[in-house]
């Protein structure tokens, strides 16, 4: 047994998994906070961290734990019908359900009740996700511009045009509008769903957003408080 501790939890605007960007950094407007568990709220553990622009978050797929594992999985990017080796994917269904995200560090802040917290941008994590470790991103070692993307092709993917009626956009908190629009532009649907009549629902920052997608245009149909 390898001992592992939850050192922190993420606080984000995603109460459910649907709509979370498929990778970190795709929607830079997203803001999240890393809140340390009480026993790890020691500011000395963060000494020097503010000198780094980006961090690696190592986290637990707490909402995707299964008994046992399979050597192959069906990546949504390939339509959900083609099997690939689990170690050639970022599927949460792994022998050890561990995720890795690169986020931009916006600042280290002191909260009166929570101690020192990390404010980050571009996180692809659901609210409450357990954080197992934090490491600084090193430009000279972690960046490989020549790396190939295998079957994923263009990792960034194409974006949709978002038709967000102003009257509906006003129902979204002002400081969350750019992030929500960015999330919608990245097409929250499973890659194999293309029904222009289907209405999808996304919970984000205290509101439920319902939308349809026809071709390369996403149209917001309603925004209601959760």
C-alpha positions in Angstrom: 0.0 0.0 0.0 1.4 3.4 -1.0 0.3 6.1 1.4 -1.3 9.1 -0.2 -2.8 12.2 1.4 -5.3 14.7 0.1 -3.5 18.0 0.6 -6.1 20.4 -0.9 -9.4 20.6 -2.9 -10.2 22.7 -5.9 -13.0 25.3 -5.7 -14.4 25.8 -9.2 -17.6 26.9 -11.0 -18.3 23.3 -12.2 -20.7 21.4 -9.8 -20.8 18.5 -12.2 -18.5 16.9 -14.8 -20.5 18.0 -17.9 -18.9 21.0 -19.6 -15.5 20.9 -18.0 -12.9 21.5 -20.7 -11.2 18.4 -22.0 -7.8 19.7 -21.0 -6.4 22.3 -18.7 -5.5 25.7 -20.3 -8.1 25.6 -23.0 -10.2 28.3 -21.4 -7.9 30.7 -19.7 -10.8 32.9 -18.4 -11.7 30.1 -16.0 -10.8 30.9 -12.4 -10.5 28.4 -9.5 -9.1 28.3 -6.0 -6.9 25.7 -4.4 -7.9 25.4 -0.8 -5.6 23.4 1.4 -6.8 20.9 4.0 -6.3 22.2 7.6 -3.2 20.2 8.3 -1.5 21.6 5.2 -2.3 25.3 5.7 1.3 26.2 6.5 2.5 29.2 4.5 6.1 27.9 4.7 5.1 25.1 2.3 4.3 27.8 -0.3 7.5 29.8 0.1 8.9 30.6 -3.4 5.9 29.4 -5.2 4.9 33.0 -6.3 8.0 33.1 -8.5 6.4 30.5 -10.9 3.9 31.4 -13.6 2.4 27.9 -13.9 1.8 24.8 -11.7 1.1 21.2 -12.1 -1.8 19.9 -10.1 -1.9 16.2 -9.4 -5.4 15.1 -8.5 -7.7 12.2 -7.9 -10.5 11.3 -10.3 -12.9 11.1 -7.3 -16.0 10.9 -9.4 -14.7 8.1 -11.7 -13.6 5.4 -9.4 -14.3 1.8 -10.5 -13.6 -1.6 -9.2 -10.9 -3.2 -11.4 -9.6 -1.8 -14.7 -9.5 -2.5 -18.4 -6.4 -2.4 -20.6 -8.3 -0.6 -23.3 -10.8 2.3 -23.2 -13.0 4.1 -25.8 -11.8 7.7 -26.1 -14.7 10.1 -26.8 -12.5 12.0 -29.3 -12.6 8.9 -31.5 -16.4 8.7 -31.4 -16.6 6.3 -28.5 -16.3 3.2 -30.8 -12.6 2.7 -31.2 -10.5 1.2 -28.4 -7.1 2.4 -27.4 -4.7 1.3 -24.7 -5.5 3.0 -21.4 -2.0 4.3 -21.1 -2.3 6.0 -24.5 -5.2 8.0 -23.2 -6.1 10.4 -20.4 -9.2 8.4 -19.5 -10.1 8.6 -15.8 -10.7 4.8 -15.7 -7.1 3.7 -14.9 -5.4 1.4 -12.5 -4.7 4.5 -10.4 -7.3 7.2 -11.1 -4.9 10.1 -11.1 -5.1 13.3 -13.2 -2.6 15.9 -14.2 -3.4 19.5 -15.0 -1.2 22.5 -15.9 -2.7 25.8 -14.6 -1.6 29.4 -14.5 -0.9 30.8 -11.0 -2.6 34.1 -10.6 -1.6 34.6 -7.0 -1.2 33.4 -3.4 -3.8 34.9 -1.2 -4.6 34.7 2.5 -8.2 34.0 3.4 -9.2 34.7 7.0 -11.0 31.4 7.3 -9.0 29.2 4.9 -5.5 30.4 5.3 -3.3 30.8 2.2 -5.0 29.7 -1.0 -3.9 29.5 -4.6 -5.9 31.4 -7.3 -5.4 29.7 -10.6 -6.5 30.1 -14.2 -7.4 27.4 -16.8 -8.2 24.5 -14.5 -10.2 21.6 -15.9 -11.5 20.3 -12.5 -14.9 19.8 -10.9 -15.6 21.6 -7.7 -14.3 19.7 -4.7 -11.8 17.6 -6.6 -9.1 16.3 -4.3 -5.6 17.6 -4.9 -2.8 15.1 -4.1 0.3 17.3 -4.9 1.4 20.6 -6.4 4.6 21.0 -8.4 6.0 24.0 -10.2 6.0 24.0 -14.0 9.5 24.2 -15.4 9.7 25.8 -18.8 13.1 24.3 -19.7 12.0 20.7 -18.8 8.2 20.5 -19.1 7.8 22.2 -22.5 8.4 20.0 -25.6 7.3 22.0 -28.7 8.3 19.1 -30.9 6.0 16.6 -29.2 3.5 14.7 -31.4 -0.1 14.3 -30.4 -0.8 10.7 -31.5 -4.4 10.0 -32.4 -5.6 13.2 -30.7 -4.3 15.3 -33.6 -4.9 19.0 -32.9 -5.1 19.0 -29.1 -6.8 22.4 -28.9 -9.6 21.5 -31.3 -11.9 23.7 -33.2 -14.2 26.3 -31.5 -17.8 27.0 -32.0 -19.4 30.4 -32.7 -21.6 31.2 -29.6 -24.9 33.0 -30.1 -25.6 34.2 -26.6 -28.6 36.6 -26.5 -27.8 39.7 -24.4 -30.9 39.3 -22.3 -29.8 35.8 -21.3 -26.1 36.8 -20.8 -27.2 39.3 -18.3 -28.5 36.5 -16.1 -24.9 35.3 -15.7 -22.7 36.9 -13.0 -20.7 39.6 -14.8 -17.3 38.2 -13.7 -18.2 34.8 -15.1 -19.5 35.7 -18.5 -16.2 35.5 -20.4 -15.4 32.1 -18.8 -18.8 30.7 -19.6 -18.7 31.8 -23.2 -15.2 30.3 -23.5 -16.5 27.0 -22.1 -19.4 26.9 -24.6 -17.1 27.8 -27.5 -15.1 24.7 -26.7 -18.2 22.5 -27.4 -19.2 20.8 -24.1 -21.0 18.0 -26.0 -19.6 14.5 -26.3 -17.7 14.4 -29.6 -20.1 11.7 -31.0 -23.3 13.7 -30.5 -24.4 15.9 -33.4 -28.2 16.2 -33.1 -29.1 19.9 -33.8 -32.5 19.4 -32.1 -31.0 18.1 -28.8 -31.0 20.6 -25.9 -28.1 20.3 -23.5 -27.9 21.6 -20.0 -24.7 22.9 -18.4 -24.4 24.0 -14.7 -21.9 26.7 -14.2 -21.4 29.4 -11.5 -24.8 29.1 -10.0 -26.8 29.0 -13.2 -28.1 26.3 -15.6 -27.5 27.1 -19.2 -29.5 25.2 -21.9 -28.2 25.3 -25.5 -28.4 23.6 -28.9 -25.6 23.2 -31.5 -26.2 23.3 -35.3 -23.1 23.0 -37.4 -20.5 25.2 -35.9 -22.9 27.5 -34.1 -24.0 27.0 -30.4 -27.1 28.9 -29.5 -28.0 29.6 -25.8 -31.7 28.9 -25.3 -32.2 29.7 -21.6 -30.3 30.6 -18.4 -31.9 29.8 -15.1 -30.6 30.0 -11.5 -29.7 26.6 -10.0 
